[in-house]
């Protein structure tokens, strides 16, 4: 019988009268506290005209508040005590986070809330930060490994927000007005669309007390919701972007499943065995046996109503078609499922990574905060471990046959190629 995890962090939740949710996980053995504030404000919420606005906000809230009008005055609160302050934008959320020593927890939370509630959003800051975002977009486009992922999304989810770059384009970011940004903020940065999550050497009572003091009078309307994904993909498809690169950058994907799907643990285990370690099938076949690539890996992405199962690698252009054929051949082998021993290895790998990751306060705060915002329900470490343990060989075989369908395959390639024909032929199972 599996032994129950020792000291798996628990969480507590309080919902304020405004609808703002406060979660905490007390980790008494650490002197660090991680604070994460998540909003339902990601690229999927944006119209074409607002594309990139969520990401632009992530930049702008660091530029100055009424209390701290200069960026350095914000960063110094956290970095001056040895902590870290940053933010991220995804398709379904935007998050602001800080990690500080326990004795400076109060200052860390106060500065995050100050940024969220009191940012100046000065026209001069917006103009300047747009230029910074332009450089970020250009840097991503100049990187073949980043560019190939963007192309793949465009192929997988054409003509909808899921297929857009989270950062938008230079044109969309450049055209958005300050009034449009303020309007978007007024709809998405509201209490019922916000989750404050804290993990570390802190009690729930302390967290709730400070959040109530700083945000108890915060008001707002109901936020916008994003449109469900449209399954308008017709495949298999190949999209090339010609570049005189030393490597061919490959990204292959198949439509996957959502965060709520009962098969989500089975698919994660399938990916773990397929290409998430140096002992995985892809690594063994592509690198060790054939010497086709330095790095190759698979991954699973899951969202509220869709997902993807994907593979990425960089290879010699002369052997790029061969590499695609090998990947497709290995995908086809997955249709038979995993032998019992291989499934057991995938379970131990997945559980071990989860347990080790959740030893760190930021991972715990992010996990409970994101789950609460996106899923409305939190799975603990014990729940997740049990989810992996429940998966059977039949489950893995079923999800493989459900997901790995030849007509759903998409391939993006950045490299010195002008014809898609040989790559399209290589996608045949």
N, C-alpha and C positions, 0 to 999 in steps of 0.2 A: 504494500500500500504506500503511495507517495507520501513523503513527509511534508507536513504543512510548513510553508515558508516562515522563517523566523523574522520578526520585526518588520513585516511588510507595512509600509506607511499607510495609515488610515486617513480618511478625509472627513471633514465636517462642512456643512453648507448652511448658509443663512441667506434668505431673500429679503432685501429691504422693501419698505413700502413702495418705493419707486419702481420696483421690479428688478433692480440691480442685484445680481447674484454674487455672493462672496463665498469662496471656498478656501479651505486651508488644510494642510497636512503637516502635523507636528512631527519633526524628525529630531528628537532630543540629542542624538549623537553627533550632530553637526553644528559648527559655529557660523555657518553661512545661512542666509535667507535669500530665497529667490522670489521675485514678485513679477507676475505676468498679468497684464490687462488686455483681454481680447475683445474685439468688436466683430459683429457680423457685417463686415465691410471689406469685401475682396473683389477681385476682377469680375466675378460672375454677376455681381450686383450692378455693374456699370453698363450704361448704354454705349453705343458706338461713339457718341460725342464725348462721353466721360471716360473713355478707355485710358487707363493708367492713373486715374484720379486717386484710387485707394493707395497706390504706391507713392504717389506724389505727397499725399498727406503724411505718410510714414516719415518722409524727409522733413516736411514743413514743421511738424510739432516739436522738432529739436531746435528751431531757429530763434525762439524767444517767447516769453510770457510777460504779463504785466509785472510780475514780481521779479522775473529774471529776463530782462530784455535782450541779453546777448547769449549766443549759443554756449560760450564757455561757462557762463554762470549756471547753466543747466548741467552740463557734463561734469563740472567740477564737484558738484554735490556727491556724485557717485564715485567718479574716478579718483577724487581727492582722498577717499578713504580706502582705495585699493579695489573698488568694485568695478563692475562692468554694466554699461547701459547701451541698449540697442533696440531694434525693432525688426519686424518682418511683415511681408505681405504675401498672402496666398490667394487661391481662387475663392475661398469661402470665408476668409477672416483676415484681419490685420491685428498684430499683437505688438505691445510695447513691454519691454522687460528690463529688469535690473537684478543684479546679484551683488549682495553687500554683506559685510560682516554683521553678525547678530546685533551688535550694539548700535549699528547705524541703520537698522531696519526702518525706523520711523522716517528718517530723512529720505530714504530710497522711495518709499511709498508716496510720501508727500510730493516729491518732485515729479513722479509719473502722473499723479493726479493733477498737478499744476499744469503740466504740458497738455493734458487732455481737455481740461476745462478752461484754461486761460491763455491759450496760444494767441499771439497777435495776428498771425497770418497777414503780415504787411505786404503790400504790393511789391515792394522792392525785394523782399525775401522770396516771394513766389517767382518773380522774374529770374532771380539768381539761381534758385533751386531747380527751376526747369532746365537751366543750362547743365546743372550737375546730373540731372536725370538723362538728358540727351547723351552725355558722356557715358553714362552707365549702359544705355541702350546700344551705343556704338561699340563699347567694349564687348558686350555680349554678342553682337553681330560679327565682330572681328574674330571671335573665338569659335572655331569650327565645331568644337564639342558642345558649346552652348547653342549655336545656331542650328545644329541638326535636331536638337530637342524641340526648338521652336517650330521648325518645319514639320516635324512629326505631329505636333499638336494641331497644326493647321490642317493636316491631312485627315487626322482621326476625327476631328470635330469641326467640319467646315462651316463657315458663316454663322458662328455663334461665339459667345464669350469664352466657352471652354477651349476653343481653338485659338484664342488670342494670347499674345505675350502679356504676362501680368503687368509689365511696365508700360504697356501701350506702345504707341509709335511716337516719333518726334512730332508728327503732324497732329495727332490727337492731344498729346500733352501740351504742345505749343499753343493750341487753339482754345483750351479750356480757360474760362474766365474765373476771376476771383468770386464773383457772385454765384457761379455754378458750383464751385468748390464749397462755398459756405452752405448752399442749399443741400448738397450731398451730405455734408457733415451733419446738418440739422436733422436729416432723416435717419442716418446710420449710427451716429455717435450719440446714442440715447440710452437711458438706464436699462430698459428691458432688452436691449441688444448688446449688453456688456456683462462680462464675467471677470471679476478680480480673483486671481488665484495666487496663493502664497504657500510656500513650503520651506521648512527649515526649523531652526530652534525657536519657535514662536508658538503661542497658543491661539486658538480660534477666537477667544474672547478679545485678545489684544488686537487682532486684525479687524474684527467687526467694529470694535469701538472706534478705531482710527478712521476706517472707511466711512462710518456713519458721520463722524465729525467733519470730514472733508467733502463728502458727497451726499449727505443726507437731504440737502435741499435741491438736488439735481433733478430736473424735470425734462420730459421729452415725449414725443408722440410715438405711435407704432412705426417701426422701421419698414422699409421696402423689403420684399423677398425676391429672390432671383427666379427666373424662369427655369423650368426643368429642362434638362438636356434633350436635344432632338437627335434621334439616331438616324442621321442622314448620310452615313458612310456607305459607300459602294466600293467594295474591294475585290480582290487584292489591288493595292496601288503602290506605286513607287514615285517618289518625288526627289529629283536631283537638284543640287546647286553646284555649278561648276566652279572650282577653285583649284589653283595650282598648289596643292598642299603635298607635303611629304607623306601624309597618312590619309587614308580614306576613313571618314568618320561615319559610322553606321548607327542608326537607331531604329529598332524594329519593335512593333507593338501590336497587341491584339486587345480589343475591348474587354474589360474585366467586369468586376462587380462592385457594388456599393459598400459603404461602411456598415450598413444594416443587414447585409446579406448573411444568411446562416452559413454559407460556404466560405466566409472570409478567412477563417483559420486554416481551412484545407488549402486554399489558394496560396496563403502565405507560406505554408510548409512546402508546397510544390515549388514555389520560387526559391526557397532556401536550398532545396536539394538541387535545383536546376542551375543556379548561378550566383549564390550569395556568399561563397567562401572559396578558399583555395583547394578544397576537396570536392567542390561541386562538379556536376557533369560538364558544364560549359568550360570551366577552367581546365579540367582534365583533358577534354577533347580538343579544344581550340588552342590552348597554350601549351600544355605539357606534351601532348601527342603530336601536334601538327606545327607548333611554333608560329601560329598565325597572328597572335596578338600578345602584347605585354599585359593588357588588362581587358577583361570582359566580365560583365556582370548583368544579372537580372534584378528586377525589382517589381513591386506591386504598388500602385497608387490607387487609393480609394477615396471617393467623395460621397456626398449625400445621396446621389442618384446615379452614379456611374463610376467607372474606374478603368484602369489599364494594367496589363501585364506586359512589361517591356524589357528589352535587351539593348545594351549599349557597348560599343567597342571602337577601337581605332586600329586599323590594319594597313598593311602594305597595299597600295592601290592595285598592284598586279595580282593580288590574291583576294581582293575584296569580294568578288563573285563566289569564289570558293568558300570564303568565310560565311557568307549568307546561306549557302547550301548546307553547310555544316550546322549552323544554328537552326535552320528549318528541319533538318533531319533529327536533331536532338529534341526539338519541339514535338515532332511526330512520335518519337519514342515515349514521350510523357503520356500519350494517350493510353498506354498500358498501365499507367499508375506507377507507384514506387514499390520496390520490394520491401518487405517488413523491416529489414535491417537499415535500409536507406531512410525509410520514414522515421524510424527511431532516432537516427542521427540528426535528421532535420528538426525533430522535436527538441532534442537536447540543445542544438545550436540556437534555435529560436527562443527557447525559454531562458537559456543562459544569457543571451544578449539582453533580453528584457530585464532580467533581474539585475545585471550589472549596470545597465543604463539607469535604472530607477534608484540606484544608490545616490545619485546626484540630485540636489534640491531643485535645480532648474528643470531637469527632466520630469520630476514629479509635478511641479507647478504647471508646466506646459501640458502634461498629460491630463490632469484633472480639469484644467481650464479649457482646453480645446474640446475634450469630450463633452463637457457640460454645454458649451456653446453650440457645437455642431450636432452632437447626438442627443443632447438632453438627458443623458444617462451616463454614469461612470462605471467602467469596468476596473476593478482593482487588479493588482498584480496576481493575486490568487485566482480571480475570475479568468484572467488571460491565460495563466498557466493551465487551468482546468480546460479552457477552450482548446488549447493545443493538445492536451492529453486525450480529449474526447475524439479527436480525428482518427478515423479508421482508414485502412487501405481502400475500402470501397468509396469512402468520401473523397479521397484524393483522385481516384480514377474518375468518379462522376464529375468533379469540378474541372478536371483536365478536358474531358470530352465536351463539357458545356462551354468552356472558354476557348479552347484551341480549335478554331475553325478556319480552314484555309481562306474562305471568302471574307474573313474579318481581319486579315493581316495587312499591316501598313508598314512601309519601309521608307525612311529618309536617309539620303546619302549626301555628304558634302565632300567633294574631292575632284580630281581631274578626270571627270567623265562627262560625256555629252549624250549618251544614249541610255535609255532606261530598259531597253529590251532584254539584255542579259540578266539584269537584276530581277526583272519581272518573271522571267523564266525560272530563276533560282528560288522564287517563293513558292513554287509548286510542291505540294506534299507528296 
